């Protein structure tokens, strides 16, 4: 009986090729109208924005503002990749049991996810029902989610937006913390070097009981110069007296004593400037000045490094604030009023056009073969 029916259908199709179009079209129409489970689509719009602000410390901020569009596009691509990732799917499964919805009886046998699916099948099914489009001009992300229930489609969309916002905040905060921590560590090292150089200078002053060896050295030299001038004056007086008095004259003897005292005083001052006491603990003024100058140079260099490091730290804080990203919801996930899928009219028209083209192409091929 089955063979007889098949033969009748075959003969009818052979006499009426148009049945090759009508029969599949009717079968598909019956499926769409009678069996196909409706799918509802929830739509939302989001965009990644950076914190507003300008840096008065870094001139490169003007250049960075000119390429903000490229940065925004990269951020949007990052969000899209995360939404379509397996991590997002696993989160949705844990949070709202999306796997159970995909395999539930709300969907028909052709549209729902099979029970014996693999993880790859689940991810592919999720990606097929989650569409993410980026506007190339504004970098606005349009998220469309399909589900068998309108409220559940909205729930999926809301959960995705919430998780994407957490993702952007987490990345932005981690990068900010990492950058600031590095800048702060470098600044702490420079600050410690400055404290060490200050402490070394204070220990030096305390050890040798000197405030500024340079000032003291200049004072000793001034005293020595004054004594040498006085010595020259006394020696001139001595020469004058010796020309008119004998060597035994009391005035000549007195001025010679003064000259010897002045010379001893000059030698004492020079010893203080040039020679140490020889006990290994005290230093000459020259040695004190040399060590003091080295310590001052080290402290000045440390102070300059500290000022530069402080400026760098402030730059890092400003730049980090400017680069913090936020996910802004432009349009909240909508609750769909009616099923958007399947598109019955569109699908039937498309199938009809395809079948007609296939029939025409087939008849052309058959006619060509017969002519050969």
C-alpha positions in Angstrom: 0.0 0.0 0.0 2.8 2.3 0.8 4.5 1.6 -2.5 1.3 2.2 -4.3 0.9 5.6 -2.6 4.5 6.5 -3.3 4.0 5.6 -6.9 0.9 7.8 -7.1 2.8 10.7 -5.5 5.7 10.2 -7.8 3.5 10.1 -10.9 1.7 13.2 -9.8 4.9 15.1 -9.2 6.2 14.0 -12.6 3.0 15.3 -14.3 2.9 18.4 -12.2 6.4 19.6 -11.3 4.9 22.6 -9.4 4.1 20.1 -6.6 7.8 20.2 -5.9 7.2 23.7 -4.8 3.8 23.4 -3.2 4.3 20.3 -1.0 7.5 21.5 0.8 6.0 25.0 1.1 2.8 23.6 2.7 4.8 21.3 5.0 7.0 24.2 6.2 3.9 26.5 6.5 2.2 23.9 8.6 5.2 23.7 10.9 5.5 27.5 11.3 1.8 28.0 11.9 1.0 24.9 14.0 4.2 23.6 15.7 6.9 26.3 15.8 7.4 27.7 19.3 7.3 31.5 19.4 10.5 33.3 20.4 10.5 36.7 22.1 13.3 39.2 21.7 14.5 41.7 24.4 16.7 44.5 23.2 18.9 46.9 25.1 21.6 49.4 24.3 24.8 50.0 26.2 28.1 51.9 25.7 31.5 52.0 27.4 32.4 55.5 28.6 35.5 56.8 30.3 35.6 59.3 33.1 35.7 62.9 32.0 38.6 65.0 33.0 41.8 66.6 31.7 45.3 66.4 33.0 47.2 69.7 33.7 50.3 67.7 34.3 50.6 65.7 31.1 50.5 67.4 27.6 49.9 64.0 26.0 46.3 64.1 27.3 45.4 66.3 24.3 46.7 63.6 21.9 44.9 60.9 23.8 41.6 62.7 23.5 42.0 62.6 19.7 42.2 58.8 19.7 39.4 58.2 22.2 37.2 56.9 19.4 39.6 54.0 18.8 39.9 53.3 22.5 36.1 53.2 22.8 35.8 50.8 19.9 38.4 48.5 21.5 36.4 48.6 24.8 33.2 47.8 22.9 34.8 44.8 21.2 36.0 43.6 24.6 32.4 43.8 25.9 31.1 41.9 22.9 33.7 39.2 23.2 32.8 38.8 26.9 29.1 38.6 26.2 29.6 35.9 23.7 32.1 33.9 25.8 31.7 30.6 27.6 32.3 32.4 30.9 29.2 34.5 30.4 27.2 31.4 29.5 28.3 29.6 32.6 27.4 32.6 34.7 24.0 32.7 33.2 23.5 29.0 33.8 24.5 29.4 37.5 22.5 32.6 38.0 19.2 32.0 36.0 19.5 28.3 34.8 19.6 29.3 31.1 20.3 25.6 30.1 17.0 24.5 31.5 15.1 27.1 29.6 16.9 26.2 26.3 16.0 22.5 26.7 12.5 23.0 28.2 9.2 22.0 26.5 8.4 25.6 25.8 10.4 25.1 22.5 9.4 22.7 19.8 11.5 19.8 18.8 13.3 21.7 16.1 13.9 25.0 17.9 14.9 23.9 21.4 18.3 22.6 22.5 18.4 18.7 22.5 18.8 17.0 25.9 21.9 15.2 24.8 23.7 18.3 23.9 27.4 19.0 24.5 29.0 22.1 26.0 29.9 23.3 22.5 26.3 22.8 21.4 25.1 24.9 24.3 27.5 27.7 23.5 26.6 27.7 19.8 22.9 27.7 20.7 23.4 30.6 23.1 25.4 32.6 20.6 22.7 32.0 17.9 20.1 33.4 20.3 22.2 36.3 21.5 23.0 39.0 18.9 25.5 41.8 19.7 26.0 44.7 17.2 28.4 47.6 17.6 27.6 51.0 15.9 30.9 51.9 14.2 30.2 55.6 14.6 29.1 55.9 18.3 30.5 52.6 19.6 27.0 51.9 21.1 26.4 48.2 21.6 22.9 46.8 20.8 22.2 43.6 22.6 19.3 41.4 21.4 18.4 38.2 23.3 15.8 35.6 22.3 13.9 33.2 24.5 10.7 31.2 24.6 9.1 33.6 27.2 9.1 37.4 27.1 9.9 37.8 30.8 12.8 35.3 30.5 14.2 37.1 27.5 14.2 40.3 29.5 15.8 38.5 32.4 18.6 37.1 30.3 19.3 40.6 28.9 19.3 42.2 32.3 21.7 39.6 33.7 24.0 40.0 30.7 24.1 43.8 31.1 24.7 43.5 34.8 27.5 41.0 34.4 29.1 43.0 31.6 29.1 46.1 33.8 30.8 44.1 36.5 33.4 42.9 34.0 34.2 46.4 32.8 34.5 47.7 36.3 36.6 44.8 37.4 39.1 45.3 34.5 39.2 49.0 34.9 39.7 48.9 38.7 42.4 46.2 38.4 44.3 48.2 35.8 44.0 51.4 37.9 45.1 49.7 41.0 48.1 48.0 39.2 49.2 51.3 37.7 48.9 53.3 40.9 50.5 50.6 42.9 53.5 50.6 40.6 53.8 54.4 40.7 53.4 54.4 44.5 56.1 51.7 44.9 58.5 53.7 42.8 57.7 56.9 44.7 58.2 55.1 48.0 61.7 54.0 46.9 62.6 57.5 45.9 61.2 58.9 49.1 63.2 56.5 51.2 66.4 57.5 49.4 65.6 61.1 50.2 65.1 60.2 53.9 68.3 58.2 53.9 70.3 61.1 52.4 68.8 63.6 54.9 69.6 61.2 57.8 73.2 60.8 56.5 73.7 64.5 56.4 72.3 64.9 60.0 74.5 62.1 61.3 77.5 63.8 59.7 76.7 67.1 61.3 76.1 65.5 64.7 79.2 63.3 64.6 81.6 66.2 63.8 79.6 68.8 65.7 79.5 71.1 62.6 76.6 72.8 61.0 78.1 73.9 57.7 81.8 73.1 57.1 81.8 75.4 54.0 80.9 78.4 56.1 83.4 77.4 58.8 86.1 76.9 56.3 85.4 80.3 54.8 85.6 81.8 58.3 88.9 80.1 59.0 90.3 81.3 55.7 89.2 84.8 56.3 90.9 84.7 59.7 94.1 83.4 58.1 94.0 86.1 55.4 93.5 88.8 58.1 96.5 87.4 60.1 98.7 87.3 57.0 97.8 91.0 56.4 98.7 91.8 60.0 101.9 89.8 59.7 102.9 91.7 56.6 102.2 95.0 58.4 104.3 93.9 61.4 107.2 92.7 59.3 107.2 96.1 57.5 107.3 97.9 60.9 110.1 95.6 62.0 112.1 96.5 58.9 111.6 100.1 59.6 112.7 99.8 63.3 115.8 97.7 62.4 117.0 100.5 60.1 117.0 103.0 63.0 117.4 100.8 66.1 119.6 98.0 67.3 118.5 94.4 67.5 118.5 94.6 71.3 116.1 97.5 71.4 112.9 96.7 73.4 110.7 97.9 70.6 112.4 95.5 68.1 112.2 92.6 70.5 108.5 93.3 71.2 107.5 93.4 67.5 109.5 90.2 66.8 107.5 88.5 69.6 104.3 89.8 67.9 105.4 88.5 64.6 106.2 85.0 66.0 102.8 85.0 67.7 101.0 85.9 64.5 102.9 83.2 62.6 102.0 80.6 65.2 98.4 81.7 64.9 98.5 81.5 61.1 100.0 78.0 61.3 97.3 77.0 63.7 94.6 78.2 61.3 96.2 76.5 58.3 96.5 73.2 60.3 92.8 73.4 61.1 92.0 73.9 57.4 94.4 71.4 55.9 95.4 68.8 58.5 93.4 66.4 60.8 94.4 65.8 64.4 95.8 62.4 63.6 93.6 60.5 66.0 91.5 58.9 63.2 88.3 60.5 64.6 88.5 64.2 63.7 88.8 65.6 60.2 90.3 68.7 58.7 88.1 71.5 57.5 88.9 70.5 53.9 88.0 66.9 54.5 84.8 68.0 56.3 84.0 70.3 53.4 84.6 67.5 50.8 82.4 64.9 52.6 79.7 67.5 53.4 79.6 68.6 49.7 79.1 64.9 48.7 76.3 64.5 51.1 74.7 67.7 50.0 74.9 66.7 46.4 73.4 63.3 47.2 70.5 65.0 49.1 69.9 67.5 46.2 69.8 64.7 43.7 67.4 62.7 45.9 65.3 65.8 46.3 65.1 66.3 42.6 64.3 62.7 42.1 61.6 63.0 44.7 60.0 66.0 43.0 60.0 64.2 39.7 58.6 61.1 41.3 55.8 63.1 43.0 54.9 64.6 39.7 54.8 61.2 38.0 52.6 59.9 40.8 50.2 62.7 40.3 50.2 62.2 36.6 49.4 58.5 37.1 46.5 59.4 39.4 45.0 61.8 36.9 45.6 59.5 33.9 44.2 56.5 35.7 41.0 58.5 36.6 40.6 59.5 33.0 41.0 55.9 31.8 38.5 54.3 34.2 35.7 52.8 32.1 32.0 52.5 33.0 29.3 50.6 31.2 26.4 53.0 30.7 22.9 51.7 29.9 21.4 53.8 27.2 18.3 51.7 26.8 17.2 49.2 29.5 16.3 45.7 28.4 12.8 45.8 27.1 9.9 43.4 27.9 8.8 42.2 24.4 5.0 42.4 23.8 4.8 39.9 21.0 6.9 37.1 19.5 9.4 38.2 16.9 10.4 34.7 15.7 9.7 32.8 13.7 9.0 35.3 11.0 6.3 33.3 9.3 5.6 35.5 6.3 9.2 36.3 5.6 10.3 32.7 5.9 7.5 31.4 3.7 8.2 34.0 1.0 11.9 33.2 1.1 11.3 29.5 0.9 8.9 30.0 -2.0 11.4 32.0 -3.9 14.1 29.5 -3.2 12.0 26.5 -4.4 11.0 28.3 -7.6 14.6 29.1 -8.4 15.6 25.5 -7.6 12.8 24.2 -9.9 13.7 26.5 -12.7 17.4 25.6 -12.4 16.6 21.9 -12.3 14.5 22.1 -15.4 17.2 24.0 -17.2 19.7 21.4 -16.2 17.5 18.6 -17.4 16.7 20.3 -20.7 20.4 20.8 -21.3 21.2 17.2 -20.6 18.5 16.1 -23.0 19.9 18.3 -25.8 23.3 16.7 -25.3 
